Amino acid sequence: MNINQELTDKEIEEILGRYNASSPGEWKSYIEGRDHESGSDFIMIGTGENRRDDIELTGATKQDQDFIAHSKQDIPKLINEIKRLKKIINNEV
């Protein structure tokens, strides 16, 4: 996608579709030496009763892993802000 290109409603719905199809719950990045002392780096999926299998990445940097983990919480916030701004632009507020 061109950085200067407008995000269409269809693209927003596609992003939401990918988000909704992903594993539910909060995702948290755990980096050895930063967040725990032994074991591999991983993304923890959910907590308590909603806990799922961890995601372990091969070839990702620590920054890549943090980005992927945070995307689960960031995407809905960004989509909501885009929708709010589109309403303002279209005088729907």
C-alpha positions as CSV (number, residue, x, y, z in Angstrom):
1,M,0.0,0.0,0.0
2,N,1.3,3.5,-0.9
3,I,1.7,5.5,2.3
4,N,-0.1,8.4,0.7
5,Q,-3.1,6.3,-0.4
6,E,-6.4,6.7,1.5
7,L,-7.6,3.7,3.5
8,T,-10.9,2.5,2.0
9,D,-13.8,1.1,4.0
10,K,-13.2,-2.2,2.3
11,E,-9.6,-2.3,3.5
12,I,-10.7,-1.4,7.0
13,E,-13.1,-4.3,7.0
14,E,-10.4,-6.7,5.6
15,I,-8.1,-5.6,8.5
16,L,-10.9,-6.2,11.0
17,G,-11.5,-9.6,9.5
18,R,-7.9,-10.6,10.0
19,Y,-8.0,-9.2,13.5
20,N,-11.2,-11.1,14.4
21,A,-9.8,-14.3,12.9
22,S,-6.7,-14.2,15.1
23,S,-6.5,-15.9,18.5
24,P,-8.6,-14.0,21.1
25,G,-7.2,-12.4,24.2
26,E,-4.4,-10.0,25.0
27,W,-1.1,-10.8,23.4
28,K,2.1,-10.1,25.4
29,S,5.6,-10.3,24.2
30,Y,8.1,-12.1,26.5
31,I,11.8,-11.6,25.7
32,E,14.4,-13.6,27.5
33,G,16.5,-11.4,29.8
34,R,14.0,-8.6,29.6
35,D,10.7,-10.2,30.7
36,H,11.9,-13.6,32.0
37,E,15.2,-15.3,32.9
38,S,15.3,-18.6,31.0
39,G,13.7,-20.1,27.9
40,S,13.0,-18.8,24.5
41,D,11.3,-15.6,23.4
42,F,7.6,-16.0,22.8
43,I,4.2,-14.3,22.6
44,M,1.8,-15.2,25.3
45,I,-1.8,-15.5,24.1
46,G,-4.6,-14.7,26.6
47,T,-4.6,-15.2,30.3
48,G,-6.4,-17.4,32.8
49,E,-9.3,-19.4,31.2
50,N,-8.6,-17.7,27.9
51,R,-5.0,-18.8,27.7
52,R,-3.9,-20.3,24.4
53,D,-0.7,-21.9,23.1
54,D,2.2,-19.5,23.0
55,I,3.5,-18.2,19.6
56,E,7.2,-18.7,19.0
57,L,8.7,-17.0,16.0
58,T,11.7,-18.0,13.9
59,G,13.8,-15.3,12.3
60,A,12.0,-12.4,14.0
61,T,13.9,-9.7,15.8
62,K,12.9,-8.8,19.3
63,Q,11.3,-5.6,17.8
64,D,9.4,-7.7,15.3
65,Q,8.0,-9.8,18.1
66,D,7.0,-6.8,20.1
67,F,5.3,-5.3,17.1
68,I,3.3,-8.5,16.4
69,A,2.3,-8.9,20.0
70,H,1.2,-5.3,20.4
71,S,-0.7,-5.3,17.1
72,K,-3.5,-7.4,18.8
73,Q,-4.2,-4.4,21.2
74,D,-3.2,-1.6,18.7
75,I,-5.3,-2.6,15.7
76,P,-8.7,-2.0,17.3
77,K,-7.6,1.3,18.7
78,L,-6.3,2.5,15.3
79,I,-9.5,1.3,13.5
80,N,-11.7,3.1,16.0
81,E,-9.7,6.3,15.6
82,I,-9.8,6.0,11.8
83,K,-13.6,5.6,11.9
84,R,-14.0,8.5,14.3
85,L,-11.9,10.8,12.1
86,K,-13.7,9.7,8.9
87,K,-17.0,10.7,10.6
88,I,-15.6,14.1,11.4
89,I,-14.3,14.6,7.9
90,N,-17.7,13.6,6.5
91,N,-19.5,15.8,9.0
92,E,-21.3,12.9,10.6
93,V,-20.6,14.0,14.2
